[in-house]
């Protein structure tokens, strides 16, 4: 299992009701795959990293970490 860094960015996302809310996007440094999560806390960052592992388009089982140190 490889450790792969992801770029973490705060952004604005649209929720199910069409309302803009603060959120997080994580982008894989290997393939560019992107995940997003509502909220800007450490839990939101961790959720993005877990989703990255679960939804890897290459089917890899990597350990994803925030490159900016925002994974806590």
N, C-alpha and C positions, 0 to 999 in steps of 0.2 A: 504494500500500500504506500503510495507516494504522498508526500505533503505538498499541496498546491496552494499558492497564494491567490487571494481574490481581492480585487480593488473594491473598496466599500465607499459608496457615495450617498449622501443625504439628498433626497429628491421630493417631489410632490407626486403623489399617486391619486388616482380616482377610485373611490370605493364603489360598492355595489349600487349606491343611491346617486352616483354621479357627483358626489361632493369631493373636493380636493382635500387630501390629508397629507401630513408629513409621513415620509417613509424612507426605506433603505433599499438600495440596489447593490447587488454583489455581482462582479464580473470576473469570470475565470481567466487567469493569466495564461492558461494553456490553449483554450479553444474559443474563448470569448462568450461562452454561454452566460446568460444573465438570469438572476432570480431577484424577486422583490418581496418586501414585507412591509406592512403598515407599522408605524411607530419608529422611533429613532433610538430606542434603548439598546442595551447590550443583548437583551433577549431577542430583539428584532434582527440584529446582526447574526446571532447564532442561528436563528431560524433560516435566514438566507443561506448560511453555510450548510446546514443540514439539507435544505431543499436542493442545493447544488449537488450534493452527493447522491440524493435520491433520484434526481432528474438528469444526470449526466448523459448528454446525447451520444457519447461514445461507450456508454455502459461501464465506465471505470468506477472502481470503489476507492476513490482517493480520500484523504483527510484534508479538508479545506480549512484554511486559516485566513484571517483578515491581514492584508499586507500593511495596513496602516495601524495595526495594533488595537483596532476597535472591536475585537471579538469578546470583550468581557462585559 
